[in-house]
Structure formats: C-alpha cells, structure tokens
Amino acid sequence: MAARLKLSSPIESITGLAPAKCELLKKNFKIFTVYDLLHHYPFRYIDKSKVYQVAEVDENFQYIQLYGTISQFQMIGEGAKRRLTAKLIDASGEIELVWFQGIQYYQKSISQTDTYLLFGKPQKFGNKYTIAHPEIRKALPEDISKLSGFQPLYPSSEAMKKKGLDSTGLFKLIKQAYTYLDADEIFEFLPNELIKSHGLITYPEAIYQIHFPNLNAQILAAIRRIKFDEFFQIQIQLKRLLAHRVHIQKGFLFPSIEHYFEKFYHHHLPFPLTGAQKKVLKEIRRDTMQGRQMNRLLQGDVGSGKTIVSFMTMLMAVDNGFQASIMAPTEILARQHYEHLEHYARALNLRVEILTGTTKAKDKKRILDELEHGKIDMLIGTHALIEPTVVFKNLGLVVIDEQHRFGVAQRAALWKKNEWPPHILVMTATPIPRTLAMTLYGDLDYSVIDELPPGRKAINTMHFFYTHREKCFELLKLEIEKGRQVYIVFPLIEESAKIDLKNLIDGYEELMKIFPEPKFTMTMVHGKMKNDEKSANMDLFVTGKVQILVSTTVIEVGVNVPNASIMLIENADRFGLSQLHQLRGRVGRGADQSYCLLMTEFQLSLEARKRMQVMVESTDGFYISEEDLKLRGPGDLGGTKQSGDIQLKLASISKDADILQLANQLAQHIIVEDPELSSDKYKALRIYLHKINKEVKPWSKVS
C-alpha cells in the first residue's frame, strides 16, 4: 500500500514517480510538493457529460462524444504509411475512425457485436468527418443515462509529454496524490458564516471540483473560490503586516516644522504647490506626528512634482534633528536628485552629499566620516548606501525612488541602519491601477499626486510607419533649428538573430549621416557603457552641448532636460504601454510644446496597434496603466515579476477586480476583529497560513 501523503510532502514521495519526471515537474512548473501538484490547475475542460449523434457532428465541435457499434475495418497503405480505418455507426449515420498506431491492438480488442462510447476530435476532409485515435470504451445503453463529468486538460510541455506527463499523465498523477493525501490535510480555514454569506464553496470542495468535476457549475464555483483564495492569501498577510506596524511598530516623532520647512515654503519654493502636492504633504505630516513608523507610497505621473514633495518631507526630518536619505536605482537618477536638492539645500545652509559606486575613495572616506558624526543632513545615493560602512548618526527618513528596481533585501539593509526603523516614503512615477496597488502595496499607506503643475502643455504624440521616416526626421530638424534638443530611443544594443530590429549601434551610424556634423551634434548612451563614459555623455546633453541623445531605455527615469522637446521612439511596438509613457515623460518638461513620435513597421499585431492608439489618444498615466493591465495582465508593472509578490495561477487582477475586492474586505474584517488570529474562530486560518508557508514579501517590513 502506498504511503500517506502530506501537502508538504516532496513529489518524490509519490509512489512510482521517477526522478526524471520529478525534475521535469520542478523545472517546467515549479512543482516541488504535493501542495504544488494539487494547485497545478486545468486550463480548460472537455465536456463528457453528453452523448451526441453522428448526424450532429459539425465544425463547431472541438471534441465530441458518440455512442454506437464499430465495424467495417479496413487496412490501407503499407509500411510507415499504413493505417487502420473503421466506421462508428449509430441510428443517425456513420463516421470514419482512423488509427496510425496500435493497429493490431485495436483490430483484436474491438468487437463488432458490442457497443462503444467514443470520444475524440472530429476533422473534416472534403465532405466527411474523421476521428483519429479516439478514446474508446465498451458501454451498454444503461451506461449512457448515467454519464456525467468533465475531462480536465492540464498545462504540459513537449519534454514532459515525452516522459508520459501529458495532460492525461498529469491527471493520473494528481488523482493518485489526492487519493493518498491524509484526510485532514485539506481543510476549510475560514469560518462557515463568512463562506456562506459571500456565496463561496468550501476549500476542500474547490480542490476536488477543480480536478474532478461532474457539472459545469462545479467548475465555475471551484474557480471562483480558488481565485478568491489566491487574492486572500496576499491580502490577509499584508493586512497583518499593516496592523503590526500601526499598533506595534514605533516611529520617530517629527513635531516641529518651524525652521527649514517653513523657511523653504515661504521664501525659496520655486513654484506654487498644486493642491495634490499640498494634500500629500498633509498626509505625510499626519503620519510623522503619530509615533508610529510611516510607510507611504507616493504615486505620481511623470512631471507631477514628486521630487519637491520628497525634499520637503526631508526638511521635516532635518527640522527635528534627524538625517534623511534618498536611494535611487541608477547613478543618472541619483545625480539628477543631487543637482536639484543641493540647489534647494544651499539656500537653507544645509549639507547634501552624493554617494555612488563611482565616488572616489578619498571623497567616500570623508563623506562616511561626516555622515557618522552628523555633519551631513541629507545623503543621496544608489545601492552604495546599503554597504555596511555607511553609518548614519541619526537616520529619520528614507526616500526610495522607483522602488520596484530594488529587491526587498536591499531596501531592508538601508532601513535597518537605526535601532528604530526610519520613516519610509516610497516613490514611483509608474502609475499603478488601484486593483494592482491593492495587491502589491497593501501594507503601505497610499498617496497620489494626480495633478500636473500649471503651465505644462500636453505632449503631442504621433504614430508613424517607417514609410514616413523622412517626415519624422524633418520634424526633428525643425525642433533643433528652434534651439531645442532631441531624444532618439532604440530598444536594443546589439544585433539579435531572433528579432529583426535596427539596433542602437547601427542606428547611430545611420543617424550620423542624416544629422551630419558640424551642423548637428549627437552623442549616445546605453546600459553597457562604463559609468564614467555614460555620465560624461549624459552631461553633454543635459548641459546643452549636444543636440541629439541616442539611447536605450536608460533615460526612462530621472533625466530632466527642459529644453528637450521631441522624442523619436524606434520600433515602439517593442515596448509596453507603461514604458512608452515613462519614455515620453522625458519631454514636455519645459514651457514649449513637445512631441513624441512612435515609429513602427506597418505590420503590427492587434495588441501593438492598440498600444499605439492608446499612446496617441492619451497622456493620462493612470488611464494608460489601466489599459496596460488589461492588455498584458500584471506582467512587469511595478516590477512585480522581480518582486515575487504576485503568484496568481487562476486569478487576474484586471479581470477579477470584484473577487479581489471581496478578498480585501474579508481580510480587513478579520484583522480588525482579531489582528493576531489568536482566537479559536481563526485558529484554522492561522494553521493554514503556516502550512502553506506563502510569506508575502512586504514593501514596508523593515525588521
């Protein structure tokens, strides 16, 4: 007798599962345990609950189930081309069956006097239908009246199919694992009244019915419950983290903003704050007055003024005797912040320094010494800030810019530089749909700057095919003649044998002929350059010494050149909507009318055409992010792929917003009632969360 299994049992524990198959399951679908196997869901089902007549067969049937006698066997051809044919006959007519393999077996095993239930895929040749290699089993008339059930089809791979792990093989394996699973391993973890009141079936029912359904209604109910569970697992853990931070995690108090903050606001603010900026600053102020650690996500579209908000938040820290820091993902962005903030800080007689991987050893030693002794008020840097040698005297606030580009461990290393965790302001210029933000950042408070500074003109976006390439270059030359600067962005650096794209290097050489020196000046930036060379070339463009910057997406964030008024994006269909919107945000930062030109081949997929249409029609980052979510799913929005936070198999953030909302509401209800899940009512939930061991990597957790 096979050994009993636990959900945590490794798949090697399943009797008869060879090591080679185990490796394939791990490699192809990350199936390591029995839990993983039972949560490898069918992608669709074949209805085996109904029997049709031969006369009903038409091209609308992908698969069909028939009942009748099989006769008129005939061998056709020789050698490798040999095939066996027969006819299935019922009261309405007959259909041809064909076998190319197992010919002798079918000749011997099928009796022309018996009746059979047959299942297969009908294909039309000329005016008649044929079913190749149908599933066949002997059946009596009374068996037909008892038919029910759906056949699940599971995701597989070519390598797995060769080892017998096709859809049928996976179904048999799942059935075996389920059969030998300890009875108490799959249990309901939510109180019965919550399940019933929200129209959910139980968790054990859902797992059984997703794999072994008899009715379509069972499939739909199982899918709904499993989608709910996928969202709920994330939501309940984020709510627990949030409750822990709100009720337990202590934070520094910033009671005073009477000196630097007020002085800057009244005498040095370069432009009036928008209503949205004022609202966000009030939310931050309220956070820092409550004696708990602030963890706030600041979301704002390109050019909405997040940088000035972050600087004024840093002034709140300095006003109360604390140091503040900004960590940026690239040296270009870190230097951009430094140049802006150093200018502001100088007016207030504050010390700001920058620390990156290219900081000279002598300067680094001085900065580290002054930082530890409290002589530096604000430190701006890249990943270099998380090095153990970087010690603050009194770090009170950390601003993380474009946070999705940092790993959880990297952020935590910076945040742990104090006995108490500093206040955290997480910033992103990637507008995030509300449903995605709820899933990604449920443990953070949430602020949005949804208003652009006055005087900004909407960027005029146009889509051109390569047949109108010359017209695009004429537009670029016209802007340069007005004294403006130009971005030209390419998707690749090196030649790709798989994708027929003009790459950056070849493109640069071609552009030198179109924009010849000395009439035009041009430089190039890409991610594979050494930092010194990249910074030098960027500085040439930022300072206006060159007119054209040819680059890859390294200029996606942080580059602020108000004189740059036009951007040409080559092969724009190779970018997602959010990335196109980020790139476009590099222009339109001055008072002049700006343009974004999207260049593509004429042959485009429907999705690519939709992306171009959305970009041309709208400059609203939040609308664009919603459209991107619809087109691509969560994908890499907000860096979700690298964060590892979204592990949804059936649920879709864009399509199942109602189920996500339900999961969010129930999780909130439970945590308000019992933050520690310590009562008997939620004992099963506590055990379940421990059993599945699916820890959500939080953005806000710092200890």
C-alpha positions in Angstrom: 0.0 0.0 0.0 1.3 3.5 -0.9 2.4 5.7 2.0 0.0 8.5 3.1 1.0 12.0 1.9 1.0 15.5 3.4 0.6 18.7 1.4 4.3 19.5 2.4 5.5 16.1 1.1 8.0 16.4 -1.7 6.8 15.0 -5.0 9.5 12.3 -4.7 7.2 10.8 -2.0 4.5 9.9 -4.6 4.8 6.1 -5.3 6.2 5.3 -8.8 7.1 8.8 -9.8 10.6 8.5 -11.4 13.3 11.0 -10.5 13.5 12.2 -14.2 9.7 13.1 -14.0 10.2 14.9 -10.7 12.9 17.1 -12.2 10.7 17.9 -15.2 7.8 19.0 -12.9 10.2 21.2 -10.9 11.9 22.7 -13.9 8.7 23.4 -16.0 6.1 24.3 -13.4 7.9 24.7 -10.1 6.1 21.7 -8.7 8.1 20.6 -5.6 5.5 19.4 -3.2 2.1 17.7 -3.2 0.6 21.1 -2.4 2.2 22.5 -5.7 0.9 19.5 -7.6 -2.7 19.8 -6.4 -2.5 23.5 -7.2 -1.5 22.8 -10.8 -4.9 23.6 -12.3 -6.5 22.6 -15.6 -6.5 25.3 -18.3 -9.8 24.1 -19.7 -12.3 21.1 -19.6 -13.8 18.8 -22.2 -17.5 18.1 -21.6 -18.0 14.3 -21.3 -21.5 14.6 -19.8 -23.4 14.4 -23.1 -23.5 12.0 -26.0 -24.2 13.3 -29.5 -25.4 11.6 -32.6 -23.2 11.3 -35.7 -25.6 13.5 -37.6 -24.9 16.3 -35.2 -21.2 16.4 -35.9 -20.0 19.7 -37.4 -17.0 22.1 -37.4 -18.2 23.7 -34.1 -17.2 20.7 -32.1 -13.6 20.7 -30.9 -14.2 17.3 -29.2 -17.3 15.1 -29.3 -18.7 12.0 -27.5 -20.5 9.4 -29.6 -22.1 6.0 -29.0 -22.6 3.1 -31.3 -21.1 0.0 -32.9 -17.8 -0.2 -34.7 -17.4 -2.2 -37.9 -16.1 -2.2 -41.5 -12.5 -2.4 -40.6 -10.1 -1.8 -43.4 -6.2 -1.7 -43.7 -4.9 0.9 -46.1 -1.4 1.5 -47.3 1.9 -0.2 -46.4 4.9 0.3 -44.1 5.1 3.7 -42.4 2.0 4.9 -44.2 -0.2 2.0 -43.1 -3.4 2.9 -41.3 -6.5 1.2 -40.0 -9.9 2.6 -40.7 -13.4 1.7 -39.3 -16.9 3.1 -39.0 -18.8 4.1 -35.9 -22.4 3.6 -36.7 -25.5 4.9 -34.8 -29.2 5.4 -35.7 -28.4 8.7 -37.4 -25.4 7.8 -39.6 -21.8 6.8 -39.6 -18.4 8.5 -39.1 -14.9 7.2 -40.1 -12.4 6.3 -37.5 -8.6 6.0 -38.2 -5.6 4.7 -36.3 -1.9 5.1 -37.4 -0.5 3.4 -34.3 -1.6 0.4 -32.2 -3.3 -1.1 -35.2 -3.0 -4.7 -34.1 -4.3 -3.9 -30.7 -7.5 -2.2 -32.0 -8.1 -5.0 -34.6 -8.1 -7.6 -31.8 -9.8 -5.7 -29.0 -12.8 -4.1 -30.7 -15.7 -6.4 -31.2 -18.2 -5.6 -34.0 -21.0 -7.0 -31.9 -20.5 -4.7 -28.9 -21.5 -1.1 -28.4 -18.9 1.6 -27.5 -18.6 5.0 -26.1 -16.2 7.0 -28.2 -14.6 10.4 -27.6 -12.4 12.3 -30.0 -11.7 15.3 -32.2 -13.6 15.4 -35.4 -11.8 16.7 -38.5 -13.3 17.4 -41.9 -11.8 16.1 -45.1 -13.8 17.0 -48.1 -17.5 16.4 -47.3 -17.0 13.9 -44.5 -15.7 13.9 -40.9 -13.0 11.6 -39.5 -11.9 11.0 -35.9 -8.2 9.9 -35.5 -7.2 7.8 -32.5 -10.4 8.3 -30.4 -10.7 7.2 -26.8 -12.9 4.1 -26.8 -14.5 2.1 -24.0 -17.2 -0.6 -24.1 -20.6 0.6 -22.9 -24.1 -0.6 -22.5 -27.2 1.5 -23.2 -27.9 1.9 -19.5 -24.4 3.3 -19.0 -25.3 6.3 -21.2 -28.1 7.6 -18.9 -25.6 7.7 -16.0 -22.9 9.8 -17.8 -21.6 12.9 -16.1 -18.2 14.6 -15.8 -15.7 16.8 -17.5 -12.2 15.9 -18.6 -9.6 18.4 -17.3 -6.8 19.4 -19.6 -3.5 20.4 -17.9 -0.6 22.6 -19.0 2.3 20.5 -20.0 5.4 20.8 -22.2 7.0 18.8 -25.0 9.7 17.4 -22.7 7.1 16.3 -20.2 4.9 14.7 -22.8 7.8 12.5 -23.9 8.0 11.2 -20.3 4.3 10.4 -20.1 3.4 13.7 -18.3 1.0 14.9 -20.9 -2.5 16.1 -19.7 -3.7 12.5 -19.1 -0.5 11.6 -17.3 -0.7 14.7 -15.0 -4.4 13.9 -14.3 -3.5 10.4 -13.2 -0.6 11.7 -11.0 -2.9 14.4 -9.4 -5.6 11.7 -8.8 -3.0 9.4 -7.1 -1.7 12.2 -4.9 -5.2 13.3 -3.9 -6.2 9.6 -3.2 -3.3 9.1 -0.8 -3.4 12.5 0.9 -4.1 12.4 4.6 -7.8 13.3 5.1 -7.1 16.2 7.4 -4.6 17.9 5.1 -7.2 19.9 3.1 -9.5 21.7 5.5 -11.6 24.8 5.5 -9.7 27.7 7.1 -12.5 30.4 7.1 -15.4 30.5 9.4 -18.5 28.9 8.0 -20.7 32.0 8.2 -18.2 34.0 6.1 -18.2 31.4 3.4 -21.9 31.1 3.2 -22.6 34.8 3.4 -20.4 35.5 0.4 -21.5 32.6 -1.8 -18.3 30.7 -1.7 -17.9 26.9 -1.7 -15.5 25.3 0.9 -11.8 25.0 0.2 -11.9 21.1 0.2 -14.8 21.2 -2.3 -12.9 23.6 -4.5 -9.8 21.5 -4.7 -11.8 18.4 -5.5 -14.1 20.0 -8.1 -11.3 21.8 -9.9 -9.8 18.4 -10.7 -12.8 16.0 -10.7 -15.9 18.0 -11.7 -19.2 16.4 -12.9 -21.0 19.7 -13.7 -20.1 22.9 -15.3 -21.5 24.8 -12.3 -19.0 22.9 -10.1 -16.1 24.1 -12.2 -17.3 27.7 -12.0 -17.7 27.6 -8.3 -14.3 26.0 -7.8 -12.6 28.6 -10.0 -14.2 31.4 -8.1 -13.2 30.0 -4.7 -9.6 29.4 -5.8 -9.3 32.9 -7.3 -10.6 34.2 -4.0 -8.0 32.2 -2.1 -5.1 33.4 -4.2 -6.1 37.1 -3.6 -7.0 36.4 0.1 -3.6 34.8 0.9 -1.9 38.0 -0.2 -4.4 40.4 1.4 -4.6 38.7 4.8 -0.8 38.8 5.2 -0.5 42.4 4.1 -3.2 43.4 6.5 -1.4 41.6 9.3 1.8 43.5 8.5 -0.1 46.7 8.3 -1.8 46.1 11.7 1.6 45.2 13.2 3.1 48.4 12.0 0.2 50.6 13.1 -0.2 49.1 16.5 3.2 47.9 17.5 6.0 49.4 15.3 7.2 52.6 17.0 8.3 55.5 14.9 10.2 58.8 15.3 8.1 61.9 16.1 8.5 65.0 13.9 6.6 67.6 16.0 8.4 70.7 14.6 8.5 72.1 11.1 9.0 75.7 12.1 12.5 76.3 10.7 13.8 74.8 7.5 10.4 73.6 6.2 8.6 76.9 6.8 11.6 79.0 5.5 11.7 77.0 2.3 7.9 77.0 1.8 7.6 80.8 2.3 10.9 82.1 0.8 12.5 79.5 -1.6 9.8 77.4 -3.2 10.5 77.7 -6.9 6.8 77.5 -7.9 3.4 77.3 -6.1 2.5 73.8 -4.9 -0.5 72.2 -6.6 -3.5 71.1 -4.5 -2.4 67.5 -4.9 1.1 68.2 -3.5 -0.3 70.1 -0.5 -2.7 67.2 0.2 0.2 64.6 0.1 2.4 66.8 2.4 -0.5 66.9 4.9 -0.8 63.1 4.8 2.9 62.8 5.5 2.8 65.3 8.2 0.0 63.5 9.9 2.0 60.2 9.7 5.1 61.6 11.3 3.1 63.0 14.2 1.6 59.7 15.4 4.5 58.0 17.0 4.5 55.1 14.5 6.7 54.4 11.6 5.4 55.9 8.3 5.4 53.7 5.3 3.8 55.6 2.5 3.7 55.0 -1.2 3.8 58.3 -3.2 2.5 57.7 -6.7 2.6 60.5 -9.3 2.6 60.7 -13.0 5.7 61.9 -14.9 6.4 65.6 -14.1 3.8 65.8 -11.3 6.3 67.2 -8.7 7.2 64.2 -6.5 10.8 65.4 -6.1 9.8 68.7 -4.4 7.4 66.8 -2.1 10.2 64.4 -1.1 12.6 67.3 -0.4 10.0 69.0 1.8 9.5 65.7 3.6 13.3 65.5 4.2 13.1 69.0 5.7 10.6 67.7 8.2 13.2 65.2 9.3 16.0 67.8 9.5 13.8 70.2 11.4 13.6 67.6 14.1 17.3 66.8 14.3 17.3 63.8 12.0 19.2 62.9 8.9 17.4 62.0 5.6 18.4 59.9 2.6 17.3 59.2 -0.9 18.1 55.9 -2.6 17.8 55.9 -6.4 18.2 52.8 -8.8 20.7 54.4 -11.2 23.6 56.9 -10.9 22.0 59.1 -13.5 18.9 59.4 -11.4 20.9 59.9 -8.2 22.9 62.7 -9.7 19.7 64.3 -11.0 18.3 64.3 -7.5 21.5 65.7 -6.1 21.7 68.6 -8.5 18.1 69.5 -7.7 18.2 69.1 -4.0 21.7 70.6 -3.5 20.5 73.8 -5.1 17.5 73.9 -2.7 19.5 72.9 0.3 22.3 75.5 -0.3 19.7 78.3 0.1 18.9 76.9 3.5 22.6 76.3 4.5 22.1 72.5 4.7 24.7 69.9 3.8 23.8 67.4 1.0 26.2 64.8 -0.4 26.0 62.1 -3.0 27.4 58.6 -2.6 27.6 56.1 -5.6 29.7 53.3 -6.8 31.9 55.8 -8.7 32.6 58.1 -5.8 36.4 58.4 -5.4 37.9 56.7 -2.3 39.1 59.9 -0.8 35.7 61.6 -1.1 33.9 58.5 0.1 36.1 58.3 3.3 35.3 62.0 4.0 31.5 61.5 3.4 31.3 58.4 5.6 33.1 60.2 8.5 30.9 63.3 8.3 27.8 61.2 7.9 28.5 59.2 11.1 29.2 62.4 13.0 26.0 64.1 11.9 27.7 66.8 9.7 25.7 65.7 6.6 21.9 66.5 6.7 20.9 64.6 3.5 22.6 61.8 1.7 21.6 60.8 -1.9 22.9 57.7 -3.5 22.5 54.4 -5.3 22.9 50.8 -4.0 26.2 52.1 -2.4 24.1 53.4 0.5 23.3 49.9 1.7 27.0 49.0 2.3 27.9 48.2 5.9 30.4 51.0 6.0 27.6 53.6 5.5 26.6 54.6 9.1 24.3 57.4 9.9 24.3 59.3 13.2 20.5 59.6 13.3 18.6 58.5 10.2 15.0 59.6 10.5 13.7 59.3 6.9 14.4 57.2 3.8 13.0 58.0 0.4 13.1 55.2 -2.1 12.7 56.4 -5.7 11.5 54.0 -8.4 11.4 51.4 -5.6 10.4 48.4 -7.9 14.0 48.4 -9.1 15.3 47.4 -5.7 15.0 44.0 -4.1 13.3 43.6 -0.6 16.7 42.7 1.0 18.4 45.8 -0.5 15.7 48.1 0.9 15.7 46.4 4.3 19.5 46.7 4.6 19.2 50.5 4.4 16.2 50.7 6.7 18.0 48.7 9.4 20.7 51.3 9.9 18.8 52.6 13.0 17.7 50.9 16.3 14.2 52.1 15.3 13.3 52.0 11.7 13.2 55.4 10.0 10.1 56.7 8.3 9.8 55.4 4.7 8.5 57.3 1.6 8.3 55.1 -1.4 8.0 56.9 -4.7 7.1 55.7 -8.2 6.5 57.5 -11.4 4.8 54.4 -12.9 1.0 55.0 -12.4 -0.4 51.8 -10.9 -4.1 50.8 -11.2 -5.9 50.7 -7.9 -6.5 47.0 -8.1 -2.8 46.3 -8.6 -1.8 48.7 -5.9 -4.1 46.9 -3.5 -2.4 43.7 -4.3 1.2 44.9 -4.5 1.3 47.6 -1.7 -1.5 46.6 0.7 0.9 47.1 3.6 1.6 50.7 2.7 -0.4 53.9 3.1 -1.2 55.4 -0.3 -0.8 58.9 -1.7 -1.4 60.1 -5.3 -0.3 63.3 -7.0 -3.0 63.4 -9.7 -2.4 67.0 -10.8 0.3 68.4 -13.0 1.9 71.8 -12.3 0.2 74.7 -14.0 1.5 75.8 -17.4 2.5 72.3 -18.6 1.4 71.6 -22.2 0.2 68.2 -23.2 2.7 66.3 -25.3 1.6 65.8 -28.8 2.0 62.1 -29.6 2.0 60.8 -33.2 2.4 57.3 -34.7 4.4 56.9 -38.0 5.2 53.9 -40.1 8.7 53.5 -41.5 7.5 54.5 -44.9 7.2 58.1 -43.4 10.6 58.0 -41.7 11.8 61.1 -43.6 8.9 63.2 -42.4 9.9 62.3 -38.8 13.4 63.4 -39.3 12.2 66.7 -40.8 10.2 67.3 -37.6 13.3 66.6 -35.5 15.4 69.0 -37.6 12.7 71.8 -37.2 12.9 71.5 -33.4 16.7 71.6 -33.4 16.6 74.7 -35.6 14.4 76.3 -32.9 17.2 75.6 -30.4 15.6 72.5 -28.9 17.1 69.1 -28.1 16.0 65.7 -29.2 15.9 62.1 -27.8 16.0 59.1 -30.2 15.4 55.8 -28.4 16.2 52.3 -29.6 15.0 49.0 -28.0 18.3 47.0 -28.5 22.0 47.5 -28.2 23.3 44.5 -30.1 22.2 42.6 -33.2 19.6 39.9 -32.5 19.3 36.9 -34.8 15.7 36.3 -33.5 14.3 39.8 -33.8 14.7 41.8 -36.9 15.3 45.2 -35.4 17.6 48.1 -36.1 19.8 48.2 -33.1 21.4 51.2 -31.4 24.8 50.9 -32.9 23.7 50.6 -36.5 21.0 53.2 -35.9 23.6 55.7 -34.5 25.8 55.3 -37.6 22.8 55.9 -39.9 21.7 58.9 -37.9 25.2 60.5 -38.2 24.6 60.6 -42.0 21.1 62.1 -41.6 22.3 64.6 -38.9 25.9 65.4 -40.1 28.4 67.4 -38.1 29.1 70.2 -37.7 25.5 71.3 -38.4 24.2 68.8 -35.8 25.8 67.4 -32.7 25.0 64.0 -31.3 26.0 61.5 -28.5 25.0 58.1 -27.4 24.1 56.4 -24.0 23.3 52.8 -23.3 23.4 50.4 -20.3 26.6 48.5 -21.3 28.7 51.7 -21.2 31.1 52.2 -18.3 29.5 54.6 -15.7 32.1 57.3 -16.4 31.5 57.3 -20.1 27.8 57.2 -19.7 27.7 60.1 -17.2 30.0 62.2 -19.4 27.8 61.7 -22.5 24.7 62.4 -20.4 26.2 65.6 -19.1 26.9 66.7 -22.7 23.2 66.5 -23.4 22.0 67.9 -20.0 24.2 70.9 -20.3 23.1 71.6 -23.9 26.5 70.9 -25.6 24.9 68.3 -27.9 21.5 68.5 -29.6 20.6 64.8 -30.1 20.8 62.0 -27.5 20.6 58.5 -29.0 19.9 55.9 -26.2 18.3 52.8 -25.0 15.8 52.9 -22.1 18.5 54.1 -19.6 16.8 57.5 -19.9 13.4 56.1 -18.9 13.5 57.7 -15.5 15.3 60.6 -13.9 16.6 62.5 -16.9 15.3 66.1 -16.7 16.2 68.3 -19.6 13.5 71.1 -20.0 15.0 72.1 -23.4 14.4 68.6 -24.9 11.1 69.0 -26.8 10.9 66.0 -29.1 11.4 62.2 -28.8 11.5 59.6 -31.5 11.0 56.0 -30.3 12.2 53.4 -32.9 10.3 50.1 -33.0 7.8 51.5 -30.5 5.8 48.3 -30.7 8.5 46.5 -28.8 7.7 48.5 -25.7 4.9 48.1 -23.2 2.5 51.0 -22.6 3.9 51.9 -19.2 7.4 52.0 -20.6 6.3 54.1 -23.5 4.6 56.5 -21.2 7.8 56.7 -19.0 9.9 57.4 -22.0 7.6 60.1 -23.3 7.8 61.8 -19.9 11.4 62.8 -20.7 10.0 65.6 -22.9 7.3 68.1 -22.1 9.3 69.3 -19.0 9.6 72.9 -20.2 7.2 75.6 -21.3 7.4 74.7 -25.0 5.1 72.4 -27.0 6.7 68.9 -27.0 6.3 65.9 -29.3 6.6 62.1 -29.1 6.9 60.2 -32.4 6.3 56.5 -32.3 7.9 54.7 -35.3 6.8 51.1 -36.3 6.6 48.8 -39.2 3.2 48.7 -40.9 2.6 45.0 -40.0 1.6 45.1 -36.3 -0.3 42.8 -34.1 -3.8 43.9 -32.9 -2.4 44.4 -29.4 0.5 46.6 -30.7 -1.9 48.7 -32.7 -4.0 49.2 -29.6 -0.9 50.3 -27.6 0.0 52.9 -30.3 -3.7 54.1 -30.3 -3.7 54.5 -26.5 -0.5 56.5 -26.6 -1.7 58.8 -29.3 -5.1 59.4 -27.6 -4.0 59.9 -24.0 -1.2 61.4 -21.8 -3.0 60.3 -18.6 -0.7 57.9 -16.9 -3.4 56.3 -14.8 -5.6 55.6 -17.8 -2.6 54.2 -19.6 -1.7 51.9 -16.7 -5.3 50.6 -16.6 -5.1 49.8 -20.4 -1.7 48.2 -19.9 -3.1 46.0 -17.2 -6.0 44.9 -19.5 -3.6 44.2 -22.4 -0.8 42.4 -20.5 -2.0 41.4 -17.1 0.2 42.4 -14.1 3.3 41.3 -16.0 6.1 43.6 -15.0 4.0 46.6 -13.9 5.6 47.9 -10.8 8.4 45.4 -11.1 6.0 42.6 -9.9 8.0 39.9 -11.7 11.1 40.6 -9.8 9.4 41.2 -6.5 8.0 37.7 -6.4 4.9 39.1 -4.7 2.2 38.2 -7.2 1.9 34.5 -7.6 -1.5 34.1 -9.2 -2.4 31.0 -11.2 -6.1 31.5 -11.9 -6.9 35.0 -10.6 -6.4 38.0 -12.8 -6.0 41.4 -11.3 -7.5 43.1 -14.4 -10.5 40.7 -14.9 -11.3 39.7 -11.3 -11.5 43.0 -9.6 -14.7 42.1 -7.8 -13.2 38.9 -6.3 -10.1 40.9 -5.3 -12.3 43.5 -3.6 -14.1 40.7 -1.7 -10.8 39.2 -0.6 -9.6 42.6 0.5 -12.8 43.3 2.5 -12.9 39.9 4.2 -9.2 40.2 5.1 -9.8 43.7 6.6 -12.8 42.4 8.5 -10.8 39.5 10.0 -7.8 41.6 11.0 -9.9 44.3 12.6 -11.7 41.6 14.6 -8.5 39.6 15.5 -5.2 41.2 14.4 -3.1 38.2 15.7 -5.5 35.5 14.6 -5.2 34.2 18.1 -8.9 33.3 18.7 -10.4 29.8 18.2 -12.5 31.3 15.5 -9.4 31.9 13.3 -7.3 29.0 14.5 -7.8 27.1 11.3 -6.7 30.2 9.3 -3.6 30.6 11.4 -2.7 26.9 10.8 -3.4 27.1 7.1 -1.2 30.2 6.6 1.6 28.4 8.5 1.1 25.2 6.5 1.3 26.7 3.0 4.2 28.9 4.1 3.5 31.5 1.4 5.1 34.5 3.0 4.3 37.8 1.1 7.4 39.9 0.7 6.3 43.2 2.1 7.4 46.6 0.8 7.1 48.1 4.3 8.5 45.4 6.6 11.9 46.6 7.9 12.6 44.3 10.8 
